[in-house]
Protein backbone atom coordinates (compact mmCIF):
# COMPACT_ATOMS: atom_id res chain seq x y z
CA UNK A 1 0.00 0.00 0.00
CA UNK A 2 1.22 3.49 -0.82
CA UNK A 3 2.51 5.60 2.02
CA UNK A 4 0.51 8.59 3.18
CA UNK A 5 1.85 12.02 3.97
CA UNK A 6 0.88 11.63 7.63
CA UNK A 7 2.50 8.20 7.76
CA UNK A 8 5.69 9.62 6.30
CA UNK A 9 5.75 12.38 8.91
CA UNK A 10 5.20 9.95 11.79
CA UNK A 11 7.86 7.54 10.50
CA UNK A 12 10.43 10.32 10.03
CA UNK A 13 9.78 11.67 13.52
CA UNK A 14 9.97 8.18 15.04
CA UNK A 15 13.22 7.41 13.25
CA UNK A 16 14.69 10.76 14.34
CA UNK A 17 14.00 9.78 17.96
CA UNK A 18 15.52 6.33 17.30
CA UNK A 19 12.39 4.50 18.44
CA UNK A 20 10.88 1.30 17.12
CA UNK A 21 7.15 1.28 16.44
CA UNK A 22 6.80 -1.05 19.44
CA UNK A 23 8.64 1.41 21.72
CA UNK A 24 6.58 4.31 20.43
CA UNK A 25 3.43 2.29 21.00
CA UNK A 26 4.37 1.57 24.60
CA UNK A 27 5.25 5.19 25.33
CA UNK A 28 2.13 6.57 23.63
CA UNK A 29 -0.12 3.79 24.96
CA UNK A 30 -1.09 2.90 21.39
CA UNK A 31 -0.95 -0.47 19.64
CA UNK A 32 2.31 -0.72 17.70
CA UNK A 33 0.57 -2.46 14.78
CA UNK A 34 -1.75 0.54 14.48
CA UNK A 35 1.31 2.81 14.34
CA UNK A 36 2.79 0.59 11.63
CA UNK A 37 -0.46 0.79 9.66
CA UNK A 38 -0.47 4.58 9.98
CA UNK A 39 3.11 4.79 8.75
CA UNK A 40 2.47 2.55 5.74
CA UNK A 41 -0.76 4.31 4.80
CA UNK A 42 -2.97 1.29 5.50
CA UNK A 43 -4.72 3.45 8.11
CA UNK A 44 -4.97 7.18 7.54
CA UNK A 45 -7.24 8.89 10.01
CA UNK A 46 -6.18 8.56 13.63
CA UNK A 47 -8.22 10.38 16.22
CA UNK A 48 -6.89 13.73 17.38
CA UNK A 49 -6.27 12.12 20.78
CA UNK A 50 -4.10 9.31 19.36
CA UNK A 51 -2.26 11.71 17.07
CA UNK A 52 -1.63 14.04 20.01
CA UNK A 53 -0.18 11.20 22.09
CA UNK A 54 2.13 10.15 19.27
CA UNK A 55 3.32 13.69 18.58
CA UNK A 56 3.96 14.32 22.26
CA UNK A 57 6.12 11.21 22.63
CA UNK A 58 7.90 12.06 19.38
CA UNK A 59 8.58 15.57 20.71
CA UNK A 60 7.27 17.10 17.51
CA UNK A 61 8.02 20.77 16.94
CA UNK A 62 5.13 23.19 16.45
CA UNK A 63 5.62 23.15 12.67
CA UNK A 64 5.37 19.35 12.63
CA UNK A 65 2.28 19.38 14.86
CA UNK A 66 0.58 21.83 12.50
CA UNK A 67 1.57 19.70 9.51
CA UNK A 68 0.11 16.58 11.15
CA UNK A 69 -3.11 18.36 12.07
CA UNK A 70 -3.50 19.57 8.48
CA UNK A 71 -3.02 16.01 7.21
CA UNK A 72 -5.81 14.69 9.44
CA UNK A 73 -8.25 16.12 6.89
CA UNK A 74 -6.10 16.45 3.77
CA UNK A 75 -4.25 13.93 1.64
CA UNK A 76 -0.69 15.15 1.06
CA UNK A 77 2.00 13.78 -1.24
CA UNK A 78 4.55 11.92 0.97
CA UNK A 79 7.38 13.35 -1.17
CA UNK A 80 6.21 16.87 -0.27
CA UNK A 81 6.25 15.97 3.44
CA UNK A 82 9.82 14.68 3.19
CA UNK A 83 10.89 17.75 1.23
CA UNK A 84 9.42 20.15 3.79
CA UNK A 85 10.95 18.26 6.73
CA UNK A 86 14.39 18.75 5.16
CA UNK A 87 13.87 22.49 4.70
CA UNK A 88 13.21 25.63 6.71
CA UNK A 89 9.68 25.94 5.34
CA UNK A 90 6.89 26.90 7.74
CA UNK A 91 3.62 25.03 8.29
CA UNK A 92 1.88 27.74 6.25
CA UNK A 93 4.26 27.11 3.35
CA UNK A 94 3.68 23.36 3.73
CA UNK A 95 -0.07 23.85 3.43
CA UNK A 96 0.29 26.15 0.43
CA UNK A 97 2.41 23.61 -1.42
CA UNK A 98 0.17 20.71 -0.43
CA UNK A 99 -2.93 22.42 -1.83
CA UNK A 100 -1.32 23.89 -4.95
CA UNK A 101 -2.93 22.91 -8.25
CA UNK A 102 -0.71 21.90 -11.16
CA UNK A 103 -1.31 22.30 -14.88
CA UNK A 104 -0.17 19.91 -17.55
CA UNK A 105 0.42 16.20 -17.63
CA UNK A 106 3.31 16.01 -15.17
CA UNK A 107 3.62 17.17 -11.61
CA UNK A 108 6.48 19.55 -10.86
CA UNK A 109 9.25 18.30 -8.66
CA UNK A 110 9.25 19.25 -4.99
CA UNK A 111 11.87 21.99 -5.43
CA UNK A 112 9.68 23.59 -8.09
CA UNK A 113 6.70 23.55 -5.74
CA UNK A 114 8.81 25.14 -3.01
CA UNK A 115 9.96 27.84 -5.43
CA UNK A 116 6.35 28.60 -6.38
CA UNK A 117 5.33 28.85 -2.72
CA UNK A 118 8.23 31.15 -1.89
CA UNK A 119 7.44 33.31 -4.93
CA UNK A 120 3.78 33.57 -3.93
CA UNK A 121 4.74 34.70 -0.44
CA UNK A 122 7.32 37.10 -1.85
CA UNK A 123 4.64 38.64 -4.09
CA UNK A 124 2.37 39.05 -1.04
CA UNK A 125 5.05 41.05 0.75
CA UNK A 126 5.29 43.59 -2.07
C-alpha positions as CSV (number, residue, x, y, z in Angstrom):
1,X,0.0,0.0,0.0
2,X,1.2,3.5,-0.8
3,X,2.5,5.6,2.0
4,X,0.5,8.6,3.2
5,X,1.9,12.0,4.0
6,X,0.9,11.6,7.6
7,X,2.5,8.2,7.8
8,X,5.7,9.6,6.3
9,X,5.7,12.4,8.9
10,X,5.2,9.9,11.8
11,X,7.9,7.5,10.5
12,X,10.4,10.3,10.0
13,X,9.8,11.7,13.5
14,X,10.0,8.2,15.0
15,X,13.2,7.4,13.2
16,X,14.7,10.8,14.3
17,X,14.0,9.8,18.0
18,X,15.5,6.3,17.3
19,X,12.4,4.5,18.4
20,X,10.9,1.3,17.1
21,X,7.2,1.3,16.4
22,X,6.8,-1.1,19.4
23,X,8.6,1.4,21.7
24,X,6.6,4.3,20.4
25,X,3.4,2.3,21.0
26,X,4.4,1.6,24.6
27,X,5.3,5.2,25.3
28,X,2.1,6.6,23.6
29,X,-0.1,3.8,25.0
30,X,-1.1,2.9,21.4
31,X,-1.0,-0.5,19.6
32,X,2.3,-0.7,17.7
33,X,0.6,-2.5,14.8
34,X,-1.7,0.5,14.5
35,X,1.3,2.8,14.3
36,X,2.8,0.6,11.6
37,X,-0.5,0.8,9.7
38,X,-0.5,4.6,10.0
39,X,3.1,4.8,8.8
40,X,2.5,2.6,5.7
41,X,-0.8,4.3,4.8
42,X,-3.0,1.3,5.5
43,X,-4.7,3.5,8.1
44,X,-5.0,7.2,7.5
45,X,-7.2,8.9,10.0
46,X,-6.2,8.6,13.6
47,X,-8.2,10.4,16.2
48,X,-6.9,13.7,17.4
49,X,-6.3,12.1,20.8
50,X,-4.1,9.3,19.4
51,X,-2.3,11.7,17.1
52,X,-1.6,14.0,20.0
53,X,-0.2,11.2,22.1
54,X,2.1,10.2,19.3
55,X,3.3,13.7,18.6
56,X,4.0,14.3,22.3
57,X,6.1,11.2,22.6
58,X,7.9,12.1,19.4
59,X,8.6,15.6,20.7
60,X,7.3,17.1,17.5
61,X,8.0,20.8,16.9
62,X,5.1,23.2,16.5
63,X,5.6,23.1,12.7
64,X,5.4,19.3,12.6
65,X,2.3,19.4,14.9
66,X,0.6,21.8,12.5
67,X,1.6,19.7,9.5
68,X,0.1,16.6,11.2
69,X,-3.1,18.4,12.1
70,X,-3.5,19.6,8.5
71,X,-3.0,16.0,7.2
72,X,-5.8,14.7,9.4
73,X,-8.2,16.1,6.9
74,X,-6.1,16.4,3.8
75,X,-4.2,13.9,1.6
76,X,-0.7,15.2,1.1
77,X,2.0,13.8,-1.2
78,X,4.6,11.9,1.0
79,X,7.4,13.3,-1.2
80,X,6.2,16.9,-0.3
81,X,6.2,16.0,3.4
82,X,9.8,14.7,3.2
83,X,10.9,17.7,1.2
84,X,9.4,20.2,3.8
85,X,10.9,18.3,6.7
86,X,14.4,18.7,5.2
87,X,13.9,22.5,4.7
88,X,13.2,25.6,6.7
89,X,9.7,25.9,5.3
90,X,6.9,26.9,7.7
91,X,3.6,25.0,8.3
92,X,1.9,27.7,6.3
93,X,4.3,27.1,3.4
94,X,3.7,23.4,3.7
95,X,-0.1,23.8,3.4
96,X,0.3,26.1,0.4
97,X,2.4,23.6,-1.4
98,X,0.2,20.7,-0.4
99,X,-2.9,22.4,-1.8
100,X,-1.3,23.9,-4.9
101,X,-2.9,22.9,-8.3
102,X,-0.7,21.9,-11.2
103,X,-1.3,22.3,-14.9
104,X,-0.2,19.9,-17.6
105,X,0.4,16.2,-17.6
106,X,3.3,16.0,-15.2
107,X,3.6,17.2,-11.6
108,X,6.5,19.5,-10.9
109,X,9.2,18.3,-8.7
110,X,9.2,19.3,-5.0
111,X,11.9,22.0,-5.4
112,X,9.7,23.6,-8.1
113,X,6.7,23.5,-5.7
114,X,8.8,25.1,-3.0
115,X,10.0,27.8,-5.4
116,X,6.3,28.6,-6.4
117,X,5.3,28.9,-2.7
118,X,8.2,31.1,-1.9
119,X,7.4,33.3,-4.9
120,X,3.8,33.6,-3.9
121,X,4.7,34.7,-0.4
122,X,7.3,37.1,-1.9
123,X,4.6,38.6,-4.1
124,X,2.4,39.0,-1.0
125,X,5.1,41.0,0.8
126,X,5.3,43.6,-2.1
